[in-house]
Amino acid sequence: MLPKTPKPAVWRFIKGSAKTLFVLEAVCFAASYGLYYRMNTDQEFRQYINENYPFALDYYYKIGEIVGDSNIRQTDANYWSSQAAQFNNSKRD
């Protein structure tokens, strides 16, 4: 019977690193999908993102235009401008 030789420490490190990387990728994918889902379903959240992280909303709109929902940017702009107009009118009264 052949004697067992221990695996080099490098292989254990590579194996552990691969597992960690896989888990990290899965967590990042889940977080990015959750963010996309919330942006896709909640217009007020998109407004918050627009006020604080406009570059992220621009990427969201670009992805939407590539995938096919090209009018969401215009819909949001119309809704937010009408909200601002209502706020200004109520402020004057």
N, C-alpha and C positions, 0 to 999 in steps of 0.2 A: 504494500500500500504506500502511496506517495505521501510524504509528510506535507502538511499544510504550511504554506508560507504566508506571513502576514502581508496584507496589501500595503503598498507604500502610502505614506501620509498625504501625498499629493492627490491620489485618487479619492481618498476620503474627503479632502477639502473640495475637490471638483464636484463630487456627488452632493455634498451638503450645500455648496453654492448653487448648484443647479436647482435643487429643491427650493431653496430660499427665493431664487429668482422666479421660479414658476409661481410660487405663492404670491410674491410681490406683483407679478404681472396680472394675476387673477384679481387681486384686490384693486389694482389701478383700473382694470377693465370694468369691474363692477361699479367703482366710483364714477368713472367717466360716463357709463351708461345711465347711472342714476341722475347725474347732472344733465345729460342730454334729455332724458325723459321729463325731468322737471321743467327744463327750458321749453320743451315741446308742448307741454300741457298747461303751463301757468304764465299768463301774459304779464302779471304783476312781477313775477320773478325775473322775466326778461327785462322789464323796466329797471329793476334793481341792478341787474347785471349791466345794463346800458349805462346807468349812472356811475357805477363803481369800476367796471371792467369792460369798457366799450370794445376793446380788441377781441375779447372772447365772444361777444355777441356778433361781431362782424364775421368771425370764423363760423359761428353757428348759421348765420344767414347764407354765407358762401356754400356751406355744405348743403343747406336746404335748396339753394338754387341749382346745385349740381344734381341732387337727387330728384328734384322735380317740383317742390313746393316753392315757387318763385315769388309768390305775392305776399308772403308773410311779413317781409320787411315793410312793404307799403301799408299793410293792414295795421301793424304796430305803430308806424309813424302817424297814420291818420287817427288812431285811437288816442295816442298820447297827446297829439296836438289838440284834439277836442277836449280831452281832460284838462289840459292847461288853460284852454279858453274858458271852460266852465269855472275853473278855480279863479281865474282873473275876474270873471263876471261876478262871482259870489263875493270876492274880496272888495269890489267896488261898492257893492250894496250895503 
